[in-house]
Amino acid sequence: MKQFWVDLRQWDKDLATGAIESGADALVVEDAESVRVLGRIMTVAPDGDLIPGKDVFEVVISGKEDEEKAVSYGTGAYVVVTTSDWTVIPLENLVSQSDRIIAAVNDSAEAELALNVLECGVAGVLLKTSDPQEIRRVADLIKGSAGEVDLVPLTVTAVLSGAMGDRVCVDMCSILKDGEGLLVGNTSSSFMLVHAETLENPYVSPRPFRVNAGAVHAYVMMADGRTSYLSELKAGDRVLVTDSNGGTKEAMVGRVKIERRPLLVVETRDDDGFKSGLVLQNAETVRLVGETGAPVSVVDLSPGDRVLGYVTKAGRHFGVAVEETIIEK
């Protein structure tokens, strides 16, 4: 998830309050104590959570030497860069060499440009503005989307009845829409898009904040690109909500319910023949997302059906993708 910082070194209490309410990740201020009375948020200040000159460096880019200086700082610290004439090339050079670059911007248009440099974009933006509406626009730009994932169709090869087991419902602090859900996988190299409980059902009311995600051992994709076991999720964690087009956004977990239920196994393969699967509760209300984007109940699945998923050949070590030989079955 991209970082959204607001520059409030020219202190304005109303702007600070607006930034906190908009979901800013950090405020850059002269005095961190002035922020603490308003709410809980990370500060960049001499007495803050991140210390200028230690955790955060600022560089004005006017030539190659400045680029080299910024890269040298960006091995462990954040580097806030200002480009004198706001050209994209210096940002491209920096992004290609460091994932700790924060671009100083003046409005949402500059923020959008910086966030899409070389597709992956900068690590975040530092907005300097006196307009509370601009803070909201940049917040919506960053918090409304966490990028895209390349969803692919997976062909169902088998649906197998399972035994009783513990499954996990993930209740989020957000209302999900039709077509949205969580990426969950039996292995760390292949995930299926498990649909949220947004649909009407004659037996139970919709729970559009909930995804009945799968068995306790399964992996779920987190907002920061890591994975977590479903059994380890807890209130406050940030998961990656994905829609049928591959668009993503962050959602905070509010509650996790682990209950013993009958299970089934959905086995799939992608168009390259890569095999994977997922253990889910055997219930009509548990749905995957079909190739067309429509939800399909697991009890209606048959071999040959196509569902959406995400495949990555890298393995995982403590939730982080690694290039090493890992065999999961």
N, C-alpha and C positions, 0 to 999 in steps of 0.2 A: 504494500500500500504506500502511495506517495505521501511524503511529509508536507503538511501545510503550516507554515510559520507566518506570523504577522509581526511586522516591525512597529513597535510602540515605544521606541526610545524617546519620541516626543509624546509624552504620556497623555492619554485620553481615556478616562475611566469608562465612558460609554462605548468607545470602540473596543476596549479590552473585554467588556462584558459581552458585546456582540460577537467577538471572535470566539470566546469560550462557548457561547450558546450555539455558534455555527459549527462547532466541532474542530476548531483549530488544534493542531498537535502541540504547538509551542508558541510562546510570546517572547520576542526579543525586547528586553527592557533594560533600564539602568538600575532598577531596584526591584528585586524579586518579591520583596515583602509586600509591595503595593498590589501585586497580583494575588498573593495567597489569601487575602481577605475577600477576594471575589469568587474564587473557585479553585478546584484542583486541576492544574494544568502544568506541563513542563515549561520551565523558563530558561532563557539564555541570558545570563547576566553575571556580573562579578560575584554575586552571592546566590546564583541560581543553580539549577540542576545541571546545566551545561555551562562551562566556563569559557568565555572568549579567550583566545590565545592558547587554550589547552584542548578543549573539546570541539571548539568551533573557530575557524579562521575565516577572514574576509579578504578577498582579493579582487581588485579592479583589473579587468583584462583589457590591456591596450596593446599587447604584443606577445610574441612567442615566449619571452622570458616569464611573463606573468602566468601563462598557461603552465609552464614547467613548474613554477612555484606552487600553483594550485594543486597540481597532480602530486607533488611531493608531500603536501599537507594531507591530502585525501587518502592516505593509507590507513588511518585509524580514526581521524577526526572528520567532522563535517566541514565542507568548504563552501561558504557563500560567495558566489561570483557575480560581479556586476560587469556587463559588457558595455563599453562606453557608447557605442552606436547601435546596440541591440541587433547585432548580426548573429546568425545562427551558427556560422562556421566555428567560432571559438567554443561554443557549447558542444558541438559535435565532436571536436577534438578532445574535450574534457570527458564527455560521457563515454567515449571509446576507451578511456584509460582509468576511469574511477567511477565507482558506484556511490560516492558520498557527496556528489555535487548538488548544492542547493542554489537555484537561480533566483536572483533578486529581480522582482517584477513589479510593475505599477498597476496592472489591471488584468482582467481575465483573459484578454486576447494574448497578451505576452505569456501568461501562465500556460495557456493551451499550447502555444508554440513550443515552449520549453519542455512541456511534459510529453511531447511527441518527437523530440529530436532523436534521430536514429531509431525510431519506433519505440525503443525501450524508455527513452526520455530521461530527464534528470531525476535524482532521488526525491526532489521536492522543490517547493518554491517558497521564497520569503516575500510576502506582499507588503508594500509600503503604500498606504492610501489613507485619506481622511474620510472616505466614503463608506459608510457601513453597508450599503447595498453591494459595493464591490467585494467586500469581505464575503458576503453571502454567495455572490456569483462564483467566486473562486472556490469556496467551500463546496458548492454544489458540483462544480467541475471535477474536483478531486474526490470528494466523498461519495459522489453519485456513481462512480465507476472505478473499478480496480483493474481496468484493462480487459483483454479478451483472452480466451483460451480456444485452441483449435479443436473443436468437437469433431468426432468422426463417427460414422455409423458402425455399430457392432452387430454381428449376426448372432442371434440366439441359437445355440447348438443343442441345449438341453435344459429342461426345468425339472429338478429332482426334489422329491419330498425329503425333508430332513427330520431330525429329532427335535425335541424340546431344547431350548437354549435361551440365553439372555440377549435381548435386543435393546437398542438404544433409540429413544426418541429425543431429538434435539429441538428444544423450544427456544426460539430466538426473540430478541427484542425488536423485531421488525415484522411487518406484514408482507408476506411474499405473494406474488401474483401467479396466475396460470402460466406454466412454462418454466417456472423457476424452481430450483432445488439445490441440493448439495452433491458434490462429486465424491463418491464413496467407492472404495475398491477392496477386494479381497487380497490383492497384492499392491505393492507400492508403484507398480508400473502400468496399471490400467484401472480406470475408474468409470463407473456408470453414473449418469445423472439421475439421482433419486428425487422424484417430484415432491413438492410440498403438499400438505393436506388442504388444498384450496377448493376442492370440488365438493359439490353437494352429494350426499349419500343418504339413502332411506334409513340407515341404521345409526348414523352418527353425524353431528354437525361439523361443518368445516373447521379446521384449525389452521388458518393460513400462516401462522407463525411457526408451525411444526413440520419437521421432516422425520418420518419413521425411517431411520437411516440404514439400519442393518445390525448385524451381530457385533458384540463387544470388541472382537478382535480386529474389525475392519479399520482401514485408514480413511480419514476424511481430509479433504484439502482445506488448508487454513488460508486466511487472507494474506499472510506474508509469504506464501509460496511453499511453506513447509507442510508436512502432514502431521496428523495426530491420530492416535488410536481413539476410536469412539469412546472406549471405556475411560479415557483420560480427560475428556472434555469436561469443563466446569464453567460455572457462571463467570462472565467477564471475558472469556476467550473470544477471539475474532475468527469467524469462519468465512469461507468464500462462497457466496451465493452466485450461482451461474444460471443463465437462462438458455433457452433452446437455440439461440443464435450465437452463443459463446460469450455474450456480454456478462460481466461480473460486477459484483459490489460486495462490500464488507458488511457483515452483520454480527452483532454481539450475542453471545449465548446468554440466555437468561436462566435456563434450567435444563437439566439432563435427567431423563427418566429411563432407568434400566429395569426391565421387567421380563419375567420368564414367559416365553410364548413359543408356539410351533413355528418352525423355520422351514425354508426351502432354499435350494441352491440354483441360481441362474448362471449357466455357463455360456460364454460367448467367444467369438474370434473376430479379429478385424480383417480388413480386406487383404492384408499381408499374411494372414494365417496365424497371427499372434493370439494365443489362447488366454482367457482370463475368466473370472467369475466373481460372484458376490452372494453372500448369504443374507437373506432378508426374512422378515416375518411373513408367514403364510397367511395373508389377509387381503381382502378385496381393496382396502383403503391404501395399501402400499402400491405405489406406482413408479414406473420408470418413465422416461421421456422417449417417445418413438422418434423414428427418423424424420417424420414430418413436423415434429414439435408438439404433437398431441400426447397427453399422458396415457399410459396403458397399464392396467392393473396387472400385478404379477400373477394373479390367478388365471388371467386370460392369455398369458404368454404361451407361444408354441415355437418349436424349432423352425427357423427360417425367418422369424420376425426380426425386425431391425430396430435397435435402440441406440440412443446417443451416448457417447462416452468420450473419455480423454485418455490417450495412450502416451506414455513416456517410457523410453527404454532404460533410463537411468534408475539405479536402485536408490534406496534411502538408508541413511545412517542417522539415528536420532532425529528423523523427520526431514533431513536435508538430502537433496538429490546428490548422489555421488556416482562417478564413473568407475565402477568396479564390478567384478563378477558376483552377482547375487541371484540365486535361483529360488523362486517362490512358486509353490504349487497350491 
